[in-house]
């Protein structure tokens, strides 16, 4: 870390080579590089790492993942009511009815949406207690803004990065890009922003003039814009980013797979 000073703007600043936000290395954790997978968790799930011109998130694989093929969020929403008691504004704890057995911190760093008096409220979950198939107590980062009546309807989601899968069902969205193969249950850094290289679905992007936008096929491979059907005949797939390089015919082999990944900066 280095202090800097801009004399024209008369502003101080700091130069750092990498930044961790939204999480920490765990007690007893060890350094894990972005090309490494580990059977031991070393950081909080969802920790954000900014390095060079790329951004990564610390993830847990919910299935076997392939290098250079996008990983999907496997989490399912839990539609639920709160317990049959009123929760006053200012409290940080709330209990939901959940008929599935849940481990401690199943909902940690996830979200809960509540329909309070016809309004919508969304809160980040700090941690959650174990649930035996009846209810789960949640602790929130921010206190409730308004009273929550008994049996209020809502939806609860786990951490986005806790169950990364390689799927092709068409009902899951890409949230990270693994740089290497990852075994189910292992922990890894999934890229979410910056220059990246990916497996293609069919047509190599950039072969046609104006073919610069890149999308994800349902299996996580890259899809050139020329392969995307009109919305009137097929839903538009999830956008991945844009092609970086010059693909002028004869200059770069009529296409390329180095692209600017744009999932989460």
N, C-alpha and C positions, 0 to 999 in steps of 0.2 A: 504494500500500500504506500502511495506516494502523494504528498501534498503538492498542489499546484496553485498558481496564481495567474489570473488573466488581467494584465494591467489596463487593457482597453476597457473592459467591462467592470474592472475593480471588484472581481469576485474570486473567492477562494474555491478550491475544488480538490477532489481526491481521485487518484487513478488506482483501480484495482484490476487484477487479472481475471478474477472470477467472483461470482456472488451467489450465496445461498439465501433463499427467502422461503417463507412458508413452512419451515421445518429445520431440523438439526440432525447432526450425527448423534446416534444413540449412545448412551453410556456403554462403554466397552466396544463400540463400533470401530471399524477400521476403514481406511480410505478405499473407496471403490471407484475405479475409473469407468468412463462412459462405455468402454468396450468390454467390460467385465460383467458377468452374472454371478450371483452368490446365493448359496443355499441358506445363508445367514443374513438376517436383516441388519443393515448398517445405518440407515437413516429413517426418519419419519416418512411414511408413505405420502407421496405428493410433494415432497421437498422439491423446490424449483432451483435448478442450477443454470446460471448464465455464464457461458464461457466463449471466448472469441466471438464469432457472430452467430452462435447457436444457443438454443434453450432446451433444457431437458427436465423431465420429471421422474422422481424415483417411484418405481412401480413394483407390483407383485404380479407374476404371471399366473393366470387362472387356467392356462392350458399351454401346450407347447407352441412356441412362437418361432417364426422364420425370420432370418436376417433380411433386412431391406424389404420387408412386407409389413404393411401397417397392422397395428394391434387395435382391437375394438374394446369398448367398455362393455363388460359382461353383466354389470349390475342391473338388477330388476328393481323397480320402485315398489315400496310397501304402502299401499293405500290403507289408511287406518283412521280410527277415532282416538282422541285423547281419553284418558281415564275419566270416570264419572265424578270428577271433582273440579272445582273452579281453580284456575291458576291466575293469581293476581299479577298485574303489571309490575315489573321490577324483579320478578323471580328469574333465576337462571336454570331452574330444573323443571322438566315436564315429563310426564309418563304417557306413553302411547300403548294402545292395545295391539299386540303382535303375537299371532298364534304360531309363529315359527320359532324354534329354539335358536337363540342367538348367543354367540360367544361375547366375552367382554370386548368392548370397543368395536363391535361390528359396524356401528354407524359413525365411528370417530372420523372427523374431518369431512363428514357428509353434510346434508342439508335437510331441513324440515320445512314444508310449506303448510300454513294453517289458514283456514277460511274463518276469519274473525269478524263477526258482525257484517257479513257480506263483502269484506275486504280481503285482500291477499297479503300475507306476511311471510317472508322467507328468512330463515335463520341458519347460521352455520353451527354445526354440532361440534363441541369440544371433545366430548367422550360419551360413551354409553355403557351402562351396566349390563351384566349378563341377563338373558331372558330365558325362562323355562318353557316358553310356548304360550304365555298368557299376556305379559306386558314387558316393556323395556323402559327404564328411566334414562332420559337424555339430559346432559348438561350442555348448555348453550354458551357461546362466546359473548353474546349480547343479551342483556335482560329483555324480557318480553315488553313490548311497547304498550300493549293494551291488555286488559283482562281477557283471559281465554276461558269461555264458558265450559262447563262439563260436556264431555262427549263431542268435542269439536272435530269436524272432518279435516283431514290433511293427508299429506303424502311425505314419506321419508325416504331418503336415498343415502347409500353408503358413499365412501370416498370414491371419486371418479377413477383413481389409479390403483385400486386394490384388487381388481379382478380383470386383468387384461387378457383377451382371448383372440385367437385367429379364427374368424368365422366367415361364413358366406351365406348367411340366412337373409340378408337384406334388411334386418330389423335392428342392427346395431351400428353405432357410429364409431369412426376412427378417432382415437384420442392421443395415441403416441406412435412413434416409428422406431422399432428396435433396430439397433445397429448390428446385432449379432443374434444367432439362434439362442433361445432361452427355454430351458426346461420348465415344465409346469411346477408351480410352487416356488420358483426362484425369484430373486429380486434383481432389478436391472434399471438402468437409466434409459428412458424412452424419449427420443427427441420429439419436440413439439414445434420448433421454429428454426429457420435458417437453412443454409445449403445442405442438400441431402441427395441421396441416390436411391432409386427404387426399382423394383421388378415391374415390368410392364404387363398389361393385360392382353393387348393385341397390337395395335399400331404404336410404333415408337413415336413419342411426342416430337413435334417440330418438323415432321416430314413435309407437311403442307404449309403454304404461306398463311400466316395469321394464326397458326395453331400454337398458341402460347399457354393458354390456361390448361391446368392439369386437374383431373378428378380422381377419386378413389373408386375402383370397381368394388363390388360387394365383398370380394375375398381379400381386399387390402392391397391389391396391385394397382399400379398407376394406369390411368385411362386418359388417352389423348382426347382433346375436345372434339376432334372429328369423329370419335366413336360414341359420343353422347347423343342419344336420340332426342328429337324435339319433345318438349314437355307435354305436348298434346297426345303423344303416343307412349311415353315412358317417363316416370318421375326422374327429375334431374338428380344425379348422384352427389355425394358430398365432395366439395371442392378441396383439393390438396394444396394448391399453390400455383406457381407459374414456372415455366421453363426459363433457365438462366442463360444458357449459351446461345451463340450464333449458329444457326442450323441452315445457313444458306446452302442450297444444293451444290455439291462438289466441295464444300468447305468443311463440313462436319459429319459427313456420312449420312446426310439427309435426316438426321434426328439425333436426340440425346436424352439422357435420363438424369442429368444433374438438374435439380429443380429447387426452387425456394419453397421449402415446406412452410405452410401457414395455418397451423392448427391453433396454437395458443402461444402468444409472445412472452 
